[in-house]
Each structure stands twice: as structure tokens, then as C-alpha cells.
Amino acid sequence: MKKIIIATDFSPAAENAMRYAADMALHVKADLVLFHVCQMPPNYAEAPVTSLVSLEDDAWESLENRRMQLSDRMAGDGNIECFVKSGNFLRELRNLCELHSPHLVVVGSRGTSTLERFFFGDHSGKAVEKIEWPVLAIPLGHTYQDVKKICLACDMENVRETVPVDSIRELVNQFDGKLHILNTGRFGEYHPDLVVEAGILESMFKKENPVFHFTAGDNTDRGILDFVSKNAIDLLLVIPKSRGVFKRILTHHHTRFLVLHCPVPVLGFHK
């Protein structure tokens, strides 16, 4: 059975992402894993052991309440597990992913204010960037609906080595959606290198018959967001890289910006 991990901090954004994940789990026939990491204060070494235990106990109780709510929402269809850890969010999330090999990790994207970015936006952006499993960031207020128009933001460089074809194909087929590929690179629409790479990508997704689009301009992030809004895209796919051909396009800064500002869910794939 597929598993979807929901990383939550019990914020409104996380609660919304939890409901989204439960509705998606019914569609893709997956079990759920609810996960919370108790953040240790800077002086946690000096904190009483009882206070740390109390944090975990409260988290377990909160997760159990959510588990029952989601079980009712899903009418008992699917298993729901709960896990609580203390420590570094990304390290503990990665450990849980290694244990469960999830189909997907779901996080909430809280918003765009400075305070919101400080407390949670950084976690959601970092998860999309650095967790090796597919991570889906859900905007606050976004509810689950049919995913029909899927956009892959791609710079059309070295596509054979950088685009996770099998994972994207599975996703498109799972939702019976239409794949749109948006060029976000430095080349113009008719540049010889772009034509060659687009041809390779088209052959890689021959069965999916994708629609190609091209955007130009210095502000890549804004170009992607404008395309998503104007074309009623349901899901944005990104391939975060910290080096190589994607460094210019989808660096840590760019990925976090898209996670925080995109009006639709953002799914990060790693090759």
C-alpha cells in the first residue's frame, strides 16, 4: 500500500494540508502517516527532562485527535499511523522517509509575510528542496480537487540526466492529467540547443503528448507564477538542484519563493 507522510506543526496551514492529503489518499488509495517534530529550544540541554516529555506527550495527543478526525473524513478507508520525534525537522523527516519510502510527503505552505516565512515557510521550502522523496507543498486555503493540468518548469538543459521521467509519468497517469512543459531557461524559443533538448523531452514523454510553452524575461519566478495563473494550472512540478544546470533557475531561493507564492500546490521531484 502506498504511504503519504503528512508533516504537521498543527498550524492552520498544516491542518489544511492534512485535509488535502486525506482527500488525495482516497483518490490514489494510500495510507497516511501523521508526523510531528518537537522543536528543541536553543538551551534544550538545560531544560528539565519532564518538560521535553510533556512536549512529546502533548504532540501525541494532538496527533491522535487528528488521526480520529481524518479517519472519519476517510470513512475508515485506509490506515493512519502517528509518529512524534524531537530534534531537527529535516533530519527526522528524512529518517522517517527512509523507514517508510513514502509515495509522497505533504507539508503546508503558510503564507508570504516575514513572520510566517520565519516560523514555517522555511521548513516547507527546505523540505521541497532537500528531501529526496517527492514533497508536495499545499498553499493555505487550497482544497483538493481534480488535477487535470500539470506544469513542469524546466530549463531544457541536459534533460536526459535531470528530468525524473518515470515519476512524472506515473503522476500524470495517476490523475489522468495533461502535462504542460514550461521552458524557464536562458534560450529563446528557436535556439538550436533548445530545439534539440525539447525534442528529446518530447520523445521521453511521447505517450503523454505534452504541450510545450516558452517564457522569457529576467524574473524566472514571476514568469512561472504568471503562467500558472493565466493557464489555470492545477499542479506545479519543480526539480530543485543545488548545483549543475538547474542552479541558475531553481536554486534554494527560487524554490522557496515558488513554494511561498504559488497559488497552487508545488511538487518537488529529485532525479
ROPA-520456 format. One record per residue (C-alpha): residue in one letter; z, x, y. Coordinates in pm, 1 decimal, decimal comma, always signed. Example, Ala and Ser with C-alpha at 12.3 -4.5 7.8 and 13.67 -1.06 7.14 Angstrom:
2
ZAFI_A_+780,0_+1230,0_-450,0 $
ZAFI_S_+714,0_+1367,0_-106,0 $
***
This chain:
271
ZAFI_M_+0,0_+0,0_+0,0 $
ZAFI_K_-84,8_+128,7_+347,6 $
ZAFI_K_+204,6_+201,4_+581,7 $
ZAFI_I_+228,8_+165,3_+957,2 $
ZAFI_I_+510,3_+355,1_+1127,7 $
ZAFI_I_+646,3_+194,8_+1445,1 $
ZAFI_A_+832,7_+442,8_+1665,7 $
ZAFI_T_+1064,4_+246,8_+1895,0 $
ZAFI_D_+1319,8_+310,4_+2167,3 $
ZAFI_F_+1392,9_-66,6_+2194,3 $
ZAFI_S_+1232,3_-84,3_+2539,6 $
ZAFI_P_+1011,7_-382,2_+2636,7 $
ZAFI_A_+701,6_-169,6_+2573,7 $
ZAFI_A_+827,0_-69,2_+2229,9 $
ZAFI_E_+916,5_-430,1_+2146,7 $
ZAFI_N_+565,1_-535,2_+2243,0 $
ZAFI_A_+413,0_-256,9_+2030,7 $
ZAFI_M_+631,0_-366,6_+1739,7 $
ZAFI_R_+492,7_-720,0_+1751,7 $
ZAFI_Y_+139,3_-585,4_+1784,2 $
ZAFI_A_+189,0_-364,3_+1478,8 $
ZAFI_A_+329,2_-653,2_+1273,7 $
ZAFI_D_+26,5_-869,2_+1352,4 $
ZAFI_M_-206,5_-579,6_+1272,2 $
ZAFI_A_-24,3_-514,9_+943,8 $
ZAFI_L_-109,3_-867,2_+831,2 $
ZAFI_H_-476,3_-802,0_+907,7 $
ZAFI_V_-501,0_-464,4_+732,2 $
ZAFI_K_-247,2_-551,1_+459,0 $
ZAFI_A_+6,7_-279,5_+535,2 $
ZAFI_D_+383,3_-233,0_+503,3 $
ZAFI_L_+589,4_-139,6_+808,1 $
ZAFI_V_+832,4_+144,9_+874,2 $
ZAFI_L_+1060,1_+99,3_+1178,1 $
ZAFI_F_+1173,5_+430,3_+1321,7 $
ZAFI_H_+1414,5_+530,6_+1596,3 $
ZAFI_V_+1524,5_+874,9_+1708,1 $
ZAFI_C_+1863,3_+905,4_+1876,3 $
ZAFI_Q_+1807,4_+1143,3_+2166,0 $
ZAFI_M_+2076,1_+1407,8_+2187,3 $
ZAFI_P_+2225,5_+1473,2_+2533,8 $
ZAFI_P_+2196,1_+1830,8_+2670,7 $
ZAFI_N_+2559,4_+1901,9_+2582,2 $
ZAFI_Y_+2545,9_+1725,8_+2244,8 $
ZAFI_A_+2710,8_+2026,7_+2075,9 $
ZAFI_E_+3024,7_+1944,1_+2271,0 $
ZAFI_A_+3008,2_+1568,8_+2208,2 $
ZAFI_P_+3255,1_+1414,9_+1961,9 $
ZAFI_V_+3111,7_+1355,8_+1617,6 $
ZAFI_T_+3228,4_+994,0_+1637,5 $
ZAFI_S_+3006,8_+929,2_+1942,8 $
ZAFI_L_+2698,7_+1061,8_+1761,8 $
ZAFI_V_+2777,2_+849,4_+1456,9 $
ZAFI_S_+2821,1_+549,3_+1684,9 $
ZAFI_L_+2474,3_+606,7_+1834,1 $
ZAFI_E_+2318,6_+605,3_+1489,3 $
ZAFI_D_+2518,8_+301,1_+1377,2 $
ZAFI_D_+2403,2_+106,4_+1682,3 $
ZAFI_A_+2043,8_+212,2_+1613,5 $
ZAFI_W_+2064,4_+99,0_+1251,6 $
ZAFI_E_+2197,4_-238,2_+1360,2 $
ZAFI_S_+1920,4_-277,1_+1618,7 $
ZAFI_L_+1651,3_-183,2_+1366,3 $
ZAFI_E_+1790,4_-426,5_+1111,5 $
ZAFI_N_+1772,6_-705,3_+1370,3 $
ZAFI_R_+1410,1_-614,4_+1442,4 $
ZAFI_R_+1334,2_-597,1_+1072,2 $
ZAFI_M_+1450,2_-954,3_+1023,9 $
ZAFI_Q_+1254,6_-1072,4_+1328,5 $
ZAFI_L_+934,4_-908,1_+1206,1 $
ZAFI_S_+987,6_-1036,9_+853,0 $
ZAFI_D_+998,6_-1390,1_+995,1 $
ZAFI_R_+690,5_-1319,6_+1206,9 $
ZAFI_M_+502,9_-1197,2_+899,5 $
ZAFI_A_+638,0_-1480,5_+682,7 $
ZAFI_G_+776,1_-1226,2_+437,1 $
ZAFI_D_+430,2_-1081,6_+371,9 $
ZAFI_G_+482,3_-706,5_+342,1 $
ZAFI_N_+774,4_-470,8_+303,0 $
ZAFI_I_+964,9_-338,7_+607,0 $
ZAFI_E_+1176,2_-22,0_+593,9 $
ZAFI_C_+1405,3_+126,2_+859,6 $
ZAFI_F_+1481,9_+489,1_+941,1 $
ZAFI_V_+1711,2_+642,5_+1204,2 $
ZAFI_K_+1723,4_+1013,2_+1286,9 $
ZAFI_S_+1888,9_+1224,7_+1555,1 $
ZAFI_G_+1719,3_+1510,0_+1733,1 $
ZAFI_N_+1375,1_+1589,5_+1871,2 $
ZAFI_F_+1142,4_+1289,8_+1879,2 $
ZAFI_L_+817,6_+1465,9_+1783,0 $
ZAFI_R_+976,1_+1680,8_+1512,8 $
ZAFI_E_+1147,2_+1384,4_+1346,0 $
ZAFI_L_+836,5_+1167,9_+1374,8 $
ZAFI_R_+625,2_+1439,9_+1216,9 $
ZAFI_N_+877,7_+1475,9_+932,6 $
ZAFI_L_+863,2_+1101,7_+867,3 $
ZAFI_C_+483,1_+1109,9_+867,6 $
ZAFI_E_+486,1_+1391,3_+612,8 $
ZAFI_L_+710,8_+1175,8_+395,4 $
ZAFI_H_+504,5_+855,3_+417,7 $
ZAFI_S_+146,8_+969,0_+504,0 $
ZAFI_P_+101,8_+660,5_+724,0 $
ZAFI_H_-220,5_+473,3_+780,2 $
ZAFI_L_-118,6_+459,1_+1145,7 $
ZAFI_V_+165,6_+539,3_+1386,0 $
ZAFI_V_+222,7_+284,0_+1663,1 $
ZAFI_V_+400,2_+355,9_+1993,3 $
ZAFI_G_+438,1_+161,6_+2316,7 $
ZAFI_S_+296,0_+280,3_+2646,1 $
ZAFI_R_+537,5_+166,5_+2910,8 $
ZAFI_G_+351,1_+193,8_+3238,8 $
ZAFI_T_+246,3_+413,7_+3525,4 $
ZAFI_S_+549,7_+458,5_+3752,5 $
ZAFI_T_+711,9_+800,1_+3779,3 $
ZAFI_L_+1034,8_+675,6_+3622,2 $
ZAFI_E_+854,3_+509,3_+3332,4 $
ZAFI_R_+646,3_+820,1_+3263,9 $
ZAFI_F_+958,5_+1035,3_+3265,7 $
ZAFI_F_+1153,4_+829,5_+3015,7 $
ZAFI_F_+886,9_+714,6_+2769,6 $
ZAFI_G_+529,9_+777,1_+2880,8 $
ZAFI_D_+563,3_+1142,4_+2791,9 $
ZAFI_H_+666,7_+1055,1_+2436,2 $
ZAFI_S_+375,4_+820,2_+2376,1 $
ZAFI_G_+125,9_+1065,1_+2523,8 $
ZAFI_K_+264,3_+1357,4_+2328,5 $
ZAFI_A_+257,6_+1157,6_+2005,8 $
ZAFI_V_-112,2_+1077,6_+2053,5 $
ZAFI_E_-182,6_+1442,9_+2131,6 $
ZAFI_K_+26,1_+1628,0_+1878,0 $
ZAFI_I_+96,6_+1412,5_+1571,3 $
ZAFI_E_-165,9_+1493,0_+1309,7 $
ZAFI_W_-184,6_+1133,4_+1184,9 $
ZAFI_P_-367,1_+858,2_+1378,5 $
ZAFI_V_-143,8_+738,3_+1664,0 $
ZAFI_L_-204,3_+409,8_+1843,4 $
ZAFI_A_-54,4_+359,1_+2191,8 $
ZAFI_I_-18,3_-6,5_+2297,3 $
ZAFI_P_-9,6_-99,3_+2669,8 $
ZAFI_L_+281,0_-314,6_+2780,3 $
ZAFI_G_+187,9_-682,6_+2756,9 $
ZAFI_H_-113,2_-628,4_+2531,0 $
ZAFI_T_-117,2_-860,4_+2229,1 $
ZAFI_Y_-302,0_-817,3_+1901,0 $
ZAFI_Q_-647,8_-967,5_+1889,0 $
ZAFI_D_-971,7_-914,9_+1702,4 $
ZAFI_V_-1100,5_-562,0_+1755,6 $
ZAFI_K_-1474,0_-605,7_+1796,8 $
ZAFI_K_-1581,8_-341,2_+2049,5 $
ZAFI_I_-1461,1_+10,4_+1969,5 $
ZAFI_C_-1538,5_+300,2_+2204,0 $
ZAFI_L_-1530,1_+666,4_+2102,9 $
ZAFI_A_-1503,1_+900,6_+2402,8 $
ZAFI_C_-1692,1_+1213,6_+2301,1 $
ZAFI_D_-1830,9_+1515,6_+2487,6 $
ZAFI_M_-2118,5_+1555,3_+2236,6 $
ZAFI_E_-2044,4_+1919,2_+2163,1 $
ZAFI_N_-2022,8_+2059,4_+1811,2 $
ZAFI_V_-1983,0_+1707,3_+1672,5 $
ZAFI_R_-2007,6_+1803,2_+1305,0 $
ZAFI_E_-1687,0_+2006,5_+1330,7 $
ZAFI_T_-1492,4_+1793,1_+1577,3 $
ZAFI_V_-1553,0_+1425,7_+1502,3 $
ZAFI_P_-1349,2_+1271,6_+1214,0 $
ZAFI_V_-1635,2_+1058,1_+1083,3 $
ZAFI_D_-1466,9_+914,7_+773,4 $
ZAFI_S_-1157,6_+798,2_+962,3 $
ZAFI_I_-1360,3_+635,0_+1238,5 $
ZAFI_R_-1598,2_+473,0_+990,1 $
ZAFI_E_-1303,8_+326,2_+796,2 $
ZAFI_L_-1159,3_+184,7_+1116,6 $
ZAFI_V_-1486,5_+28,4_+1229,5 $
ZAFI_N_-1548,2_-127,6_+888,9 $
ZAFI_Q_-1188,7_-247,0_+862,7 $
ZAFI_F_-1225,8_-455,5_+1176,7 $
ZAFI_D_-1594,6_-530,6_+1129,1 $
ZAFI_G_-1636,6_-397,8_+1482,1 $
ZAFI_K_-1919,3_-247,5_+1683,1 $
ZAFI_L_-1899,1_+124,4_+1760,6 $
ZAFI_H_-1985,2_+241,0_+2111,6 $
ZAFI_I_-2002,6_+616,5_+2177,0 $
ZAFI_L_-1943,9_+726,4_+2535,6 $
ZAFI_N_-2060,7_+1073,2_+2635,6 $
ZAFI_T_-1796,3_+1236,7_+2854,0 $
ZAFI_G_-1944,0_+1587,9_+2865,7 $
ZAFI_R_-2094,3_+1802,1_+3137,1 $
ZAFI_F_-2457,2_+1744,8_+3035,5 $
ZAFI_G_-2689,9_+1484,8_+3179,4 $
ZAFI_E_-2833,7_+1210,0_+2961,7 $
ZAFI_Y_-3154,2_+1400,6_+2883,9 $
ZAFI_H_-3019,0_+1753,7_+2849,0 $
ZAFI_P_-3170,5_+1915,8_+2534,9 $
ZAFI_D_-2831,6_+2008,8_+2386,6 $
ZAFI_L_-2701,1_+1656,7_+2440,5 $
ZAFI_V_-3007,5_+1503,1_+2277,3 $
ZAFI_V_-2957,8_+1723,7_+1969,1 $
ZAFI_E_-2584,5_+1650,1_+1937,4 $
ZAFI_A_-2636,4_+1277,6_+1996,0 $
ZAFI_G_-2898,8_+1280,0_+1720,9 $
ZAFI_I_-2655,6_+1447,5_+1481,6 $
ZAFI_L_-2382,5_+1198,6_+1569,7 $
ZAFI_E_-2622,6_+909,2_+1523,8 $
ZAFI_S_-2708,8_+1032,3_+1174,3 $
ZAFI_M_-2339,7_+1076,3_+1091,7 $
ZAFI_F_-2279,7_+710,6_+1182,1 $
ZAFI_K_-2612,9_+582,3_+1052,4 $
ZAFI_K_-2462,5_+282,4_+872,2 $
ZAFI_E_-2257,3_+183,2_+1176,0 $
ZAFI_N_-2564,0_+195,1_+1407,8 $
ZAFI_P_-2361,8_+290,7_+1718,3 $
ZAFI_V_-2461,4_+218,2_+2077,2 $
ZAFI_F_-2471,2_+529,9_+2297,9 $
ZAFI_H_-2363,4_+534,3_+2661,6 $
ZAFI_F_-2354,4_+813,3_+2918,8 $
ZAFI_T_-2127,0_+864,5_+3215,0 $
ZAFI_A_-2144,5_+1126,3_+3488,8 $
ZAFI_G_-1902,4_+1243,0_+3753,6 $
ZAFI_D_-1620,1_+1487,2_+3811,7 $
ZAFI_N_-1340,9_+1242,0_+3723,6 $
ZAFI_T_-1376,9_+1203,9_+3346,1 $
ZAFI_D_-1062,8_+993,1_+3309,1 $
ZAFI_R_-1173,3_+738,5_+3568,4 $
ZAFI_G_-1521,4_+726,0_+3419,3 $
ZAFI_I_-1378,1_+638,9_+3077,9 $
ZAFI_L_-1143,1_+373,2_+3217,8 $
ZAFI_D_-1419,0_+214,5_+3425,6 $
ZAFI_F_-1643,3_+196,1_+3118,9 $
ZAFI_V_-1366,3_+37,3_+2910,5 $
ZAFI_S_-1302,6_-231,1_+3173,8 $
ZAFI_K_-1664,6_-309,9_+3257,4 $
ZAFI_N_-1772,7_-333,5_+2893,0 $
ZAFI_A_-1478,3_-534,2_+2755,9 $
ZAFI_I_-1382,7_-261,2_+2507,6 $
ZAFI_D_-1103,1_-361,0_+2268,5 $
ZAFI_L_-1000,1_-14,9_+2146,6 $
ZAFI_L_-1049,1_+335,9_+2287,5 $
ZAFI_L_-1072,4_+630,5_+2048,0 $
ZAFI_V_-994,8_+984,2_+2163,3 $
ZAFI_I_-989,8_+1317,5_+1982,4 $
ZAFI_P_-722,1_+1529,1_+2153,9 $
ZAFI_K_-763,0_+1905,3_+2131,4 $
ZAFI_S_-561,3_+2182,6_+2291,6 $
ZAFI_R_-841,8_+2436,0_+2268,7 $
ZAFI_G_-1212,1_+2466,3_+2196,2 $
ZAFI_V_-1485,6_+2233,8_+2315,1 $
ZAFI_F_-1252,8_+1945,0_+2396,9 $
ZAFI_K_-1018,6_+2146,6_+2615,3 $
ZAFI_R_-1211,5_+2061,8_+2929,0 $
ZAFI_I_-1230,8_+1689,3_+2851,4 $
ZAFI_L_-925,6_+1578,2_+2656,5 $
ZAFI_T_-650,9_+1824,0_+2737,7 $
ZAFI_H_-287,8_+1716,7_+2725,2 $
ZAFI_H_-309,0_+1594,4_+3085,1 $
ZAFI_H_-619,9_+1383,5_+3020,3 $
ZAFI_T_-483,2_+1227,5_+2701,7 $
ZAFI_R_-155,3_+1131,4_+2867,8 $
ZAFI_F_-342,4_+984,9_+3163,8 $
ZAFI_L_-553,2_+765,7_+2936,5 $
ZAFI_V_-250,2_+654,1_+2734,6 $
ZAFI_L_-63,9_+553,3_+3050,4 $
ZAFI_H_-351,0_+391,0_+3240,4 $
ZAFI_C_-588,6_+245,3_+2982,3 $
ZAFI_P_-577,8_-138,0_+2979,5 $
ZAFI_V_-646,0_-147,5_+2603,7 $
ZAFI_P_-487,6_+36,9_+2309,1 $
ZAFI_V_-570,8_+407,2_+2275,8 $
ZAFI_L_-603,4_+557,6_+1928,7 $
ZAFI_G_-582,1_+933,3_+1889,0 $
ZAFI_F_-757,4_+1092,8_+1593,1 $
ZAFI_H_-730,1_+1454,9_+1484,5 $
ZAFI_K_-1001,6_+1624,8_+1284,3 $
***
